[in-house]
Amino acid sequence: MKLYEYPPTRSIRVRWTLQELGVPFESVIVDIAKGEHKQAAFLKVNPAGKLPALVDGDHVLTESVAIVLYLAEKYSDKRLLPRDLGARAECYRWLLFAATELEQPVWRIAKHTAIYPKDKRIAADVALAREEFEAMGAVLDEHMRGRKFVATDAVTVADFVMAYTLDMASVVGLLDRFGELSRYVGEMYARPKAAMRIKEAFAKLKEGRGGAGSPSRAPPR
């Protein structure tokens, strides 16, 4: 099994899932800073030129949420996706909430403050995106009161996706008013097999170390 990854992209979600599962895998670093995601070798894996991508035998899968669900289904004995229909529906609910209600405004903020060229950035969209995140962040913050995990009483892949999404939000200063979400993120990343945080990944890139902070084969930690 190969994971095409590059921290701090959403490939962190997949690496985290693999580490929690304890599944051996080969890490293939695709250096976005060098444009490797646009080169022919990687485009054969994912024509969209985006990370992550997972190759499992003859099966190639992209989109981080789809990949973590695939892994949870494949290794169902690890119980990272509940067998009970109602509990599984809760996982789907919060996976989609993370991807649509939370990640989209965070990604817009990132694009209009750092990613887009300055002449394409729209300050008004940053303010609007912050409002949208805060409204939905309040919903999740209330939901997390008295809860350790987002979907059920046990950890699921929804937690890895949600924690990473909230870590994205913390990078752009969106979690300051949400005590429950800050607690949850801290607890999730304190897990023994958690992936590195986004700020740590950025720091390693600045230091020129790159990589995913772990051996290239077999799940670390």
Secondary structure as the mmCIF struct_conf table of DSSP 4:
data_model
#
loop_
_struct_conf.conf_type_id
_struct_conf.id
_struct_conf.beg_label_comp_id
_struct_conf.beg_label_asym_id
_struct_conf.beg_label_seq_id
_struct_conf.end_label_comp_id
_struct_conf.end_label_asym_id
_struct_conf.end_label_seq_id
STRN STRN1 LYS A 2 GLU A 5
TURN_TY1_P TURN_TY1_P1 PRO A 7 PRO A 8
BEND BEND1 THR A 9 THR A 9
TURN_TY1_P TURN_TY1_P2 ARG A 10 ARG A 10
HELX_RH_AL_P HELX_RH_AL_P1 SER A 11 LEU A 21
TURN_TY1_P TURN_TY1_P3 GLY A 22 GLY A 22
STRN STRN2 GLU A 26 ILE A 29
HELX_RH_3T_P HELX_RH_3T_P1 ILE A 32 LYS A 34
TURN_TY1_P TURN_TY1_P4 GLY A 35 GLY A 35
HELX_RH_3T_P HELX_RH_3T_P2 GLU A 36 LYS A 38
BEND BEND2 GLN A 39 GLN A 39
HELX_RH_AL_P HELX_RH_AL_P2 ALA A 40 LEU A 43
TURN_TY1_P TURN_TY1_P5 LYS A 44 VAL A 45
TURN_TY1_P TURN_TY1_P6 PRO A 47 ALA A 48
BEND BEND3 LEU A 51 LEU A 51
STRN STRN3 ALA A 53 ASP A 56
TURN_TY1_P TURN_TY1_P7 GLY A 57 ASP A 58
STRN STRN4 HIS A 59 THR A 62
BEND BEND4 GLU A 63 GLU A 63
HELX_RH_AL_P HELX_RH_AL_P3 SER A 64 LYS A 74
TURN_TY1_P TURN_TY1_P8 TYR A 75 TYR A 75
HELX_RH_3T_P HELX_RH_3T_P3 SER A 76 LYS A 78
BEND BEND5 LEU A 80 LEU A 81
BEND BEND6 ARG A 83 ASP A 84
HELX_RH_AL_P HELX_RH_AL_P4 LEU A 85 LEU A 96
HELX_RH_PI_P HELX_RH_PI_P1 PHE A 97 LEU A 102
HELX_RH_AL_P HELX_RH_AL_P5 GLU A 103 ALA A 110
HELX_RH_PI_P HELX_RH_PI_P2 LYS A 111 ILE A 115
BEND BEND7 TYR A 116 TYR A 116
HELX_RH_3T_P HELX_RH_3T_P4 LYS A 118 LYS A 120
HELX_RH_AL_P HELX_RH_AL_P6 ALA A 123 HIS A 143
TURN_TY1_P TURN_TY1_P9 MET A 144 GLY A 146
BEND BEND8 LYS A 148 ALA A 154
HELX_RH_AL_P HELX_RH_AL_P7 VAL A 157 VAL A 171
TURN_TY1_P TURN_TY1_P10 VAL A 172 GLY A 173
BEND BEND9 LEU A 175 LEU A 175
TURN_TY1_P TURN_TY1_P11 ASP A 176 ARG A 177
HELX_RH_AL_P HELX_RH_AL_P8 GLY A 179 TYR A 189
TURN_TY1_P TURN_TY1_P12 ALA A 190 ALA A 190
BEND BEND10 ARG A 191 ARG A 191
TURN_TY1_P TURN_TY1_P13 PRO A 192 LYS A 193
HELX_LH_PP_P HELX_LH_PP_P1 ALA A 194 ARG A 197
HELX_RH_AL_P HELX_RH_AL_P9 ILE A 198 LYS A 206
TURN_TY1_P TURN_TY1_P14 GLU A 207 GLY A 208
BEND BEND11 GLY A 211 GLY A 211
BEND BEND12 GLY A 213 SER A 214
BEND BEND13 SER A 216 SER A 216
STRN STRN5 ARG A 217 ARG A 217
BEND BEND14 ALA A 218 ALA A 218
#
